[in-house]
Amino acid sequence: MKTSMIAVALLATLAGCAVQPNSANVYKARQAQNEQSVRMGTVESVRQVTIDKGQSGTGVLAGAALGGVAGSAVGGGKGAIAASILGAVAGGIAGQSIEANSANKPGFEITVRLDNGDLRAIVQDADEQFRPGERVRLLSDGRTTRVTH
């Protein structure tokens, strides 16, 4: 029983740590076969940023559950209760830290001067390099804009 609870808590922790990509190279299924407008421009500047995916609270909950189960296995009677409480608190703190660290990703703020003179800034994952002066495409579907070569 305890092994099952630990496995469930571990899976919940891993699910909570999953992040959605903000890459110009990744499309969601609903974005396939949708028309996008294409605008051409020149990169004015590129700035490194951190993309904060936010925290769902899953790390705290899963860590507390895992810590509580692990703590309850220590000792017996009132000692097991105290160890369970301490384990839950420590697990919650550790789970929050793990989720916070996995939720931040490096990104780029790419400022592009469009051919019509307008200036646009787009933030996306730092998985493709851009340099000032490069010609790029901005792909927009009304919600999402991507910078690509």
Contacts in CASP RR format, 6 or more apart in sequence:
PFRMAT RR
TARGET T0000
AUTHOR 0000-0000-0000
METHOD contacts of the structure
MODEL  1
MKTSMIAVALLATLAGCAVQPNSANVYKARQAQNEQSVRMGTVESVRQVT
IDKGQSGTGVLAGAALGGVAGSAVGGGKGAIAASILGAVAGGIAGQSIEA
NSANKPGFEITVRLDNGDLRAIVQDADEQFRPGERVRLLSDGRTTRVTH
2 69 0 8 1.000
2 72 0 8 1.000
2 73 0 8 1.000
5 65 0 8 1.000
5 69 0 8 1.000
6 66 0 8 1.000
6 69 0 8 1.000
6 70 0 8 1.000
8 65 0 8 1.000
9 62 0 8 1.000
9 63 0 8 1.000
9 65 0 8 1.000
9 66 0 8 1.000
9 67 0 8 1.000
9 69 0 8 1.000
10 62 0 8 1.000
10 66 0 8 1.000
12 58 0 8 1.000
12 59 0 8 1.000
12 61 0 8 1.000
12 62 0 8 1.000
12 65 0 8 1.000
13 58 0 8 1.000
13 59 0 8 1.000
13 62 0 8 1.000
13 63 0 8 1.000
13 66 0 8 1.000
13 95 0 8 1.000
13 98 0 8 1.000
13 99 0 8 1.000
15 58 0 8 1.000
16 56 0 8 1.000
16 57 0 8 1.000
16 58 0 8 1.000
16 59 0 8 1.000
16 62 0 8 1.000
16 99 0 8 1.000
17 58 0 8 1.000
17 59 0 8 1.000
17 98 0 8 1.000
17 99 0 8 1.000
17 102 0 8 1.000
17 103 0 8 1.000
19 53 0 8 1.000
19 102 0 8 1.000
19 103 0 8 1.000
19 105 0 8 1.000
20 53 0 8 1.000
21 125 0 8 1.000
22 51 0 8 1.000
22 105 0 8 1.000
22 107 0 8 1.000
22 123 0 8 1.000
22 124 0 8 1.000
22 125 0 8 1.000
23 124 0 8 1.000
23 125 0 8 1.000
23 127 0 8 1.000
23 128 0 8 1.000
24 124 0 8 1.000
24 125 0 8 1.000
24 127 0 8 1.000
24 128 0 8 1.000
24 139 0 8 1.000
24 146 0 8 1.000
24 147 0 8 1.000
24 148 0 8 1.000
25 127 0 8 1.000
25 128 0 8 1.000
31 141 0 8 1.000
31 144 0 8 1.000
34 141 0 8 1.000
35 141 0 8 1.000
36 139 0 8 1.000
36 140 0 8 1.000
36 141 0 8 1.000
37 139 0 8 1.000
37 140 0 8 1.000
37 141 0 8 1.000
37 142 0 8 1.000
38 137 0 8 1.000
38 138 0 8 1.000
38 139 0 8 1.000
39 114 0 8 1.000
39 115 0 8 1.000
39 116 0 8 1.000
39 137 0 8 1.000
39 138 0 8 1.000
39 140 0 8 1.000
40 114 0 8 1.000
40 115 0 8 1.000
40 135 0 8 1.000
40 136 0 8 1.000
40 137 0 8 1.000
40 138 0 8 1.000
41 112 0 8 1.000
41 113 0 8 1.000
41 114 0 8 1.000
41 115 0 8 1.000
41 135 0 8 1.000
41 136 0 8 1.000
41 137 0 8 1.000
41 138 0 8 1.000
42 112 0 8 1.000
42 113 0 8 1.000
42 133 0 8 1.000
42 134 0 8 1.000
42 135 0 8 1.000
42 136 0 8 1.000
43 110 0 8 1.000
43 111 0 8 1.000
43 112 0 8 1.000
43 130 0 8 1.000
43 131 0 8 1.000
43 132 0 8 1.000
43 133 0 8 1.000
43 134 0 8 1.000
43 136 0 8 1.000
43 147 0 8 1.000
44 111 0 8 1.000
44 112 0 8 1.000
44 113 0 8 1.000
44 119 0 8 1.000
44 132 0 8 1.000
44 133 0 8 1.000
45 110 0 8 1.000
45 111 0 8 1.000
45 132 0 8 1.000
46 108 0 8 1.000
46 109 0 8 1.000
46 110 0 8 1.000
46 111 0 8 1.000
46 130 0 8 1.000
46 131 0 8 1.000
46 132 0 8 1.000
47 108 0 8 1.000
47 109 0 8 1.000
47 111 0 8 1.000
48 106 0 8 1.000
48 107 0 8 1.000
48 108 0 8 1.000
48 109 0 8 1.000
48 126 0 8 1.000
49 106 0 8 1.000
49 107 0 8 1.000
49 108 0 8 1.000
49 109 0 8 1.000
49 123 0 8 1.000
50 104 0 8 1.000
50 105 0 8 1.000
50 106 0 8 1.000
50 107 0 8 1.000
51 104 0 8 1.000
51 105 0 8 1.000
51 106 0 8 1.000
51 107 0 8 1.000
51 123 0 8 1.000
51 125 0 8 1.000
52 103 0 8 1.000
52 104 0 8 1.000
53 103 0 8 1.000
53 104 0 8 1.000
53 105 0 8 1.000
54 103 0 8 1.000
55 96 0 8 1.000
55 99 0 8 1.000
55 100 0 8 1.000
55 103 0 8 1.000
56 99 0 8 1.000
57 96 0 8 1.000
57 99 0 8 1.000
58 99 0 8 1.000
59 92 0 8 1.000
59 95 0 8 1.000
59 96 0 8 1.000
59 98 0 8 1.000
59 99 0 8 1.000
60 92 0 8 1.000
60 95 0 8 1.000
60 96 0 8 1.000
60 99 0 8 1.000
61 92 0 8 1.000
62 95 0 8 1.000
63 88 0 8 1.000
63 91 0 8 1.000
63 92 0 8 1.000
63 94 0 8 1.000
63 95 0 8 1.000
64 87 0 8 1.000
64 88 0 8 1.000
64 89 0 8 1.000
64 91 0 8 1.000
64 92 0 8 1.000
64 95 0 8 1.000
65 88 0 8 1.000
66 91 0 8 1.000
67 84 0 8 1.000
67 87 0 8 1.000
67 88 0 8 1.000
67 90 0 8 1.000
67 91 0 8 1.000
67 92 0 8 1.000
68 84 0 8 1.000
68 85 0 8 1.000
68 87 0 8 1.000
68 88 0 8 1.000
68 91 0 8 1.000
69 84 0 8 1.000
70 87 0 8 1.000
71 80 0 8 1.000
71 83 0 8 1.000
71 84 0 8 1.000
71 86 0 8 1.000
71 87 0 8 1.000
71 88 0 8 1.000
72 80 0 8 1.000
72 81 0 8 1.000
72 83 0 8 1.000
72 84 0 8 1.000
73 80 0 8 1.000
74 80 0 8 1.000
74 83 0 8 1.000
75 83 0 8 1.000
105 125 0 8 1.000
105 126 0 8 1.000
106 125 0 8 1.000
106 126 0 8 1.000
107 123 0 8 1.000
107 124 0 8 1.000
107 125 0 8 1.000
107 126 0 8 1.000
108 123 0 8 1.000
108 124 0 8 1.000
108 125 0 8 1.000
108 126 0 8 1.000
108 130 0 8 1.000
109 121 0 8 1.000
109 122 0 8 1.000
109 123 0 8 1.000
110 121 0 8 1.000
110 122 0 8 1.000
110 123 0 8 1.000
110 124 0 8 1.000
110 130 0 8 1.000
110 136 0 8 1.000
110 147 0 8 1.000
111 119 0 8 1.000
111 120 0 8 1.000
111 121 0 8 1.000
112 119 0 8 1.000
112 120 0 8 1.000
112 121 0 8 1.000
112 122 0 8 1.000
112 136 0 8 1.000
112 138 0 8 1.000
112 147 0 8 1.000
113 119 0 8 1.000
114 120 0 8 1.000
114 138 0 8 1.000
120 138 0 8 1.000
120 145 0 8 1.000
122 138 0 8 1.000
122 145 0 8 1.000
122 146 0 8 1.000
122 147 0 8 1.000
124 146 0 8 1.000
124 147 0 8 1.000
128 148 0 8 1.000
128 149 0 8 1.000
130 136 0 8 1.000
130 147 0 8 1.000
130 149 0 8 1.000
134 149 0 8 1.000
136 147 0 8 1.000
136 148 0 8 1.000
136 149 0 8 1.000
137 147 0 8 1.000
137 148 0 8 1.000
137 149 0 8 1.000
138 145 0 8 1.000
138 146 0 8 1.000
138 147 0 8 1.000
139 145 0 8 1.000
139 146 0 8 1.000
139 148 0 8 1.000
140 146 0 8 1.000
END
